[in-house]
Amino acid sequence: MATPVSNLIDQPWIPVAWVEGKSGPSQVGLRNLFLHARDIRTLLIPEAPAHSALLRLLYALTARITALDEAGPGSWGDRREEILEQGFPERSIELPGGRTAGIAGYFDRWTHRFDLFDRERPWLQDPRLPDQCDKSRTAGVNKLVMSRSAGNNHSWFGHWSQDRFLLPHLSQSALSLLTWHYWGAPGALSRRAVGRVSHHYAKASPLRAALSYHPECDNLFLTLLAGLTPPDGDVSRLSDLCPWERDELPDPLIPMPEPQGPCSRLTACSQHALYLVPAEDGEHTADAYITWAYDAKRIRPEDDYLIWDIGKNGTTFPRPARSSRSLWRDIDALLLKQLDDESPIRPKVMDHAFDVSEYLRVRALGFEQDSSESANYQYVDSSTPALLSRVEEDVVSSDLPVRLLRELGELFGSRLEQATGEAWLTFTDDKKNKPGAWLDASAARYWPAAEGEFWSRFRKLSRAEGAVDSGFDFDAACRAFGRHALDAYEEVTDSVTRTPRGAKAVTSAKAIILGALKDPYKAMKRRKKKRAAERS
């Protein structure tokens, strides 16, 4: 029997890169992705939010295929260790409750729910929308594909006409669908009428404006296992369901069902309902409906791949995606457990990732967006070098080198910004004349240099198990970051030092950086107090 051209299990749609010495097609379906996961180096998806969304889907499928979706029987960690040695099980495995694991078992059981254009239950879509929404006011394919211009939004990777559509193919359609479910905008979309309720306002998707952190290893097999988190002891695969595993479509007039475990947290928390209208060839999308999924208060579930910052009154919120912020500034929040009530909470996935590989990278994937509006700004996609596993746990020292490295870099970046602004204000003697150009120029010089300094010193930290000394030289690191700040400051302000007024302003403000060099511990303590006061 021929495979439907829009079935995501066997049709190629996921772009991949193969490990050195291996070769294969540029795109694979879900079945081949898991069958050849050891030979695939990484996913090759240029859109960061689509990459992060797909990883979440693959984590859930990994848990199902390996039967690691429940805590028992036996030790979850030991069972994952067996998978590491043996690989993903290819044959069907019978489980209690009529469920099946293994690549063949799971995908054969649910193949009818992974068709993107199925008439009755299209994958991750609501087939009721054509009857509940105005057919004359659909979203259109340019709205579906976030990298295209739609309405007043700008175009990202090309110019698209509202009069002549380029229909998205299977891969682009599926990845765009995922992006909307995880990163979709709040506000006005297609009007949906259900019973007596009729409106067109959707709530923000669960990852809107957030930055997501994912362990990354030398091949996709290790990457997916490193991305798993153990379920609680009371989680059951019979209740912790993915959307395609549910018998019935969700009721849009009641609150979103509370996630019952990691699989539902990963796949069933969308605030948007979508329906893709297939083109005549069955391989492209001709139109799309995008609207609200639940007419109730938005639920923002726990997420094991976010850094949670501590706000006022102890409230937590995900660290936002900012394209101007380098990933090294988050390293201590990824490696260190929470030290106090003010420290950020690291992603739960980092508690278990190093059990798969002692040396792994972390990939930060996000979308700089307005959290309460529909504006999208920039993708965020960056990776660390291979990280030093448990460096703070192995080194017996009260001084945490990774945290101190980050704090020194932040300290001199802050002092540089303060000094640059002060010099401009003194030189111009005009509070309304903002120092934006100087601030941008100094930041563009300092932060790349500080990033190089951080990773250079990070790599030199001792990796010896049980080492008493990490080899971290605080004074040398302080001088290095201070020198980068002074170099940036002097380059930016040099043009005005040829006049007495300018020379006086620059020299006076330079003391702000020199003060931190003279007594860095005092400067860091003062900065912490200031930030704590701002939070209270």
Residue pairs with C-beta under 8 A, 6 or more apart in sequence:
3 10
3 11
4 11
4 115
4 117
4 118
4 282
5 11
5 170
5 281
5 282
5 283
6 115
6 116
6 117
6 118
6 170
6 278
6 282
6 283
7 29
7 111
7 114
7 115
7 116
8 29
8 30
8 114
8 115
8 116
8 123
8 170
8 174
9 29
9 30
9 31
9 107
9 111
9 114
10 29
10 30
10 31
10 32
11 29
11 170
12 25
12 27
12 28
12 29
12 32
12 171
13 27
13 29
13 170
13 171
13 174
13 175
14 27
14 28
14 29
14 30
14 33
14 43
14 45
14 54
14 171
15 26
15 27
15 43
15 44
15 45
15 171
16 24
16 26
16 27
16 28
16 33
16 40
16 41
16 42
16 43
16 44
16 220
17 40
17 41
17 42
17 43
17 44
18 24
18 39
18 40
18 41
19 38
19 39
19 40
19 41
19 218
19 219
20 41
22 39
24 36
24 39
24 40
26 44
27 171
28 36
28 40
30 61
30 107
30 114
31 103
31 107
33 40
33 58
33 220
34 61
34 62
34 65
34 88
34 103
35 88
35 90
35 103
37 88
37 219
37 220
37 221
37 224
38 87
38 219
38 220
38 221
39 219
40 219
40 220
40 221
41 218
41 219
41 220
42 216
42 220
42 223
43 51
43 54
43 55
43 220
45 51
45 54
45 175
47 146
47 147
47 175
47 179
47 379
48 365
48 366
48 367
48 379
48 380
48 381
49 146
49 179
49 182
49 183
49 207
49 365
49 366
49 367
49 379
50 175
50 176
50 178
50 179
51 365
51 381
52 182
52 207
52 212
52 214
52 305
52 365
52 366
53 175
53 178
53 179
53 181
53 182
53 183
53 207
54 175
54 178
55 214
55 227
55 365
56 182
56 266
56 267
56 305
57 178
57 266
57 267
58 224
58 227
59 224
59 227
59 228
59 262
59 266
60 242
60 262
60 263
60 266
60 267
61 106
62 68
62 88
62 224
62 225
62 227
62 228
63 69
63 228
63 231
63 262
63 263
64 101
64 106
64 237
64 242
64 263
65 88
65 89
65 101
65 102
65 103
65 106
66 79
66 80
66 83
66 88
66 89
66 101
67 79
67 93
67 95
67 101
68 76
68 79
68 80
68 83
68 228
68 230
69 231
69 235
69 237
69 240
69 261
69 262
69 263
70 231
70 235
70 236
70 237
71 230
71 231
71 232
71 233
71 235
72 233
76 230
76 231
77 230
77 352
77 355
80 225
80 228
80 355
80 356
81 355
83 89
83 225
84 222
84 225
84 356
87 221
88 103
88 221
89 101
89 102
89 103
90 102
90 103
90 104
91 102
91 103
91 104
91 105
92 100
92 101
92 102
92 104
92 105
92 108
93 100
93 101
93 102
93 105
94 100
94 105
95 101
95 237
97 237
97 238
99 109
99 237
99 238
100 106
100 108
100 109
107 114
110 244
110 245
112 118
112 121
113 121
113 123
113 244
113 245
114 123
114 244
115 122
115 123
116 122
116 123
116 170
116 173
116 174
116 177
116 276
116 278
117 276
117 278
117 282
119 127
120 127
121 127
121 244
121 249
122 275
122 276
123 174
123 177
123 244
124 177
124 178
124 181
124 243
124 244
124 270
124 274
125 177
125 273
125 274
125 275
125 276
126 249
126 273
126 274
126 275
126 293
127 249
127 275
128 249
129 190
129 192
129 273
129 274
129 275
129 289
129 291
130 275
130 277
130 289
132 192
132 193
132 194
133 190
133 191
133 192
133 193
133 289
133 291
134 190
134 191
137 190
137 191
138 190
138 277
138 287
138 288
138 289
139 189
139 190
139 287
139 288
139 289
139 290
140 150
140 162
140 165
140 287
140 288
141 148
141 165
141 166
141 167
141 168
141 285
141 286
141 287
141 288
142 148
142 149
142 150
142 160
142 162
142 165
143 150
143 151
143 288
143 290
144 168
144 173
144 176
144 177
144 180
144 274
144 276
144 285
144 288
144 290
145 168
145 172
145 176
146 156
146 176
146 179
146 180
146 183
146 376
147 155
147 156
147 157
147 158
148 155
148 156
148 158
148 160
149 155
149 159
149 160
153 374
153 375
153 376
160 166
167 279
167 284
167 285
167 286
168 176
168 284
168 285
169 283
169 284
170 283
170 284
173 276
173 284
173 285
177 274
177 276
180 205
180 270
180 272
180 274
180 290
181 205
181 270
181 272
181 274
182 205
182 206
182 207
182 270
183 205
183 207
183 208
183 367
183 369
184 202
184 204
184 205
184 208
184 270
184 271
184 272
184 290
185 202
185 204
185 205
185 208
185 369
185 373
185 374
185 376
186 201
186 202
186 203
186 204
186 208
186 271
186 372
186 373
186 374
187 201
187 202
187 373
187 374
188 200
188 201
189 200
189 201
189 202
189 272
189 290
189 291
189 292
190 200
190 289
190 290
190 291
191 198
191 199
191 200
191 291
192 198
192 199
192 200
192 252
192 273
192 291
192 292
194 252
194 253
194 295
195 253
197 252
197 253
197 295
199 292
199 295
200 291
200 292
201 292
202 271
202 272
202 290
202 291
202 292
202 293
203 271
203 292
203 294
203 298
204 271
204 298
204 371
204 372
205 270
205 271
205 272
206 269
206 270
206 271
206 300
206 301
206 303
207 303
207 318
207 366
207 367
208 367
208 369
208 371
209 318
209 320
209 321
209 366
209 367
209 368
209 369
209 370
209 371
210 303
210 306
210 318
210 319
210 320
210 321
210 366
211 306
211 307
211 318
211 319
211 320
211 321
211 322
211 330
211 364
211 365
211 366
211 380
212 303
212 305
212 306
212 364
212 365
212 366
213 305
213 306
213 307
213 330
213 334
213 347
213 349
213 350
213 362
213 363
213 364
213 365
214 223
214 227
214 305
214 349
214 362
214 363
214 364
214 365
215 223
215 226
215 227
215 349
215 350
215 353
215 356
215 357
215 360
215 361
215 362
215 363
216 223
216 226
216 360
216 361
216 362
216 363
216 383
217 223
217 226
217 356
217 357
217 360
217 361
218 357
222 356
222 357
225 356
226 349
226 352
226 353
226 356
226 357
226 360
227 305
227 349
227 353
228 262
228 349
228 352
229 262
229 304
229 348
229 349
229 351
229 352
230 352
231 240
231 261
231 262
232 261
235 260
235 261
235 262
236 260
236 261
237 261
237 263
239 260
239 261
240 259
240 260
240 261
240 262
240 263
240 264
241 260
241 263
241 264
241 268
242 263
242 264
242 266
242 267
242 268
243 250
243 267
243 268
250 256
250 257
250 293
250 294
252 273
252 292
252 293
252 294
252 295
253 295
253 296
254 294
254 296
255 294
255 296
255 297
255 299
256 269
256 271
256 293
256 294
256 296
256 298
256 299
257 264
257 268
258 299
258 301
259 265
259 268
259 269
259 301
259 302
262 304
265 301
265 302
265 303
265 304
269 299
269 301
270 293
271 292
271 293
271 294
271 298
272 290
272 291
272 292
272 293
273 289
273 290
273 291
273 292
273 293
274 288
274 289
274 290
274 291
275 288
275 289
276 285
276 287
276 288
277 285
277 286
277 287
277 288
277 289
278 284
278 285
278 286
279 285
279 286
280 286
303 318
304 347
304 348
304 349
305 347
305 349
306 318
306 319
306 347
307 318
307 319
307 330
307 333
307 334
307 344
307 345
307 346
307 347
308 316
308 317
308 318
308 319
308 344
308 345
309 316
309 317
309 318
309 319
309 344
310 316
310 341
310 342
310 343
310 344
310 345
310 535
311 317
311 535
312 535
312 536
314 341
316 345
319 330
319 333
319 344
320 366
320 368
320 371
321 366
321 367
321 368
321 369
321 380
322 368
322 380
323 368
323 377
323 378
323 379
323 380
324 443
326 382
326 447
326 448
326 450
326 451
327 362
327 364
327 382
327 383
327 384
328 384
328 406
328 409
328 451
328 454
328 455
328 458
329 406
329 409
329 410
330 364
331 384
331 387
331 402
331 406
331 454
331 458
332 400
332 402
332 403
332 405
332 406
333 343
333 344
333 346
334 346
334 347
334 350
334 362
334 387
335 346
335 350
335 387
335 388
335 390
335 391
335 392
335 402
336 343
336 346
336 392
336 400
336 402
336 403
337 346
338 344
338 345
338 346
339 400
342 532
342 535
350 362
353 360
354 360
354 389
354 390
358 389
359 386
359 387
359 388
359 389
360 386
360 387
360 389
361 383
361 384
361 385
361 386
361 387
362 383
362 384
362 387
363 381
363 382
363 383
363 384
364 380
364 381
364 382
364 383
365 380
365 381
366 379
366 380
366 381
367 376
367 378
367 379
367 380
368 376
368 377
368 378
368 379
368 380
369 375
369 376
369 377
370 376
370 377
385 455
385 458
385 459
388 458
388 461
388 463
391 401
391 402
391 461
391 463
391 470
392 400
392 401
392 402
392 403
394 464
394 465
394 466
394 467
395 401
395 461
395 462
395 467
395 468
395 469
395 470
396 466
396 467
396 468
397 468
397 469
397 470
399 472
399 474
401 461
401 470
401 472
402 458
402 461
404 472
404 474
404 477
405 454
405 457
405 458
405 472
405 477
406 454
407 524
408 474
408 477
408 478
408 481
408 520
408 524
409 450
409 451
409 453
409 454
409 481
410 527
411 481
411 516
411 520
411 523
411 524
411 527
412 446
412 450
412 481
412 482
412 484
412 485
412 513
412 516
413 443
413 446
413 447
413 450
413 485
414 527
415 485
415 512
415 513
415 515
415 516
415 523
416 442
416 443
416 446
416 485
416 488
416 489
416 513
417 439
417 442
417 443
418 512
419 489
419 509
419 510
419 511
419 512
419 513
420 435
420 438
420 439
420 442
420 489
420 492
420 493
420 509
421 435
421 438
421 439
422 508
422 509
422 512
423 438
423 489
423 493
423 505
423 506
423 508
423 509
423 510
424 433
424 435
424 438
424 505
425 431
425 435
426 504
426 505
426 508
426 509
427 496
427 501
427 502
427 505
427 506
438 492
438 493
441 491
441 492
442 488
442 489
442 491
442 492
443 488
445 487
445 488
445 491
445 492
446 484
446 485
446 488
449 484
449 487
449 488
450 481
450 484
453 477
453 480
453 481
453 484
457 472
457 477
457 480
460 471
461 470
461 471
461 472
462 469
462 470
462 471
474 520
478 517
478 520
479 517
482 513
482 516
482 517
485 513
486 510
486 513
489 510
489 513
493 502
493 506
496 502
496 503
496 505
496 506
497 503
497 506
515 523
516 523
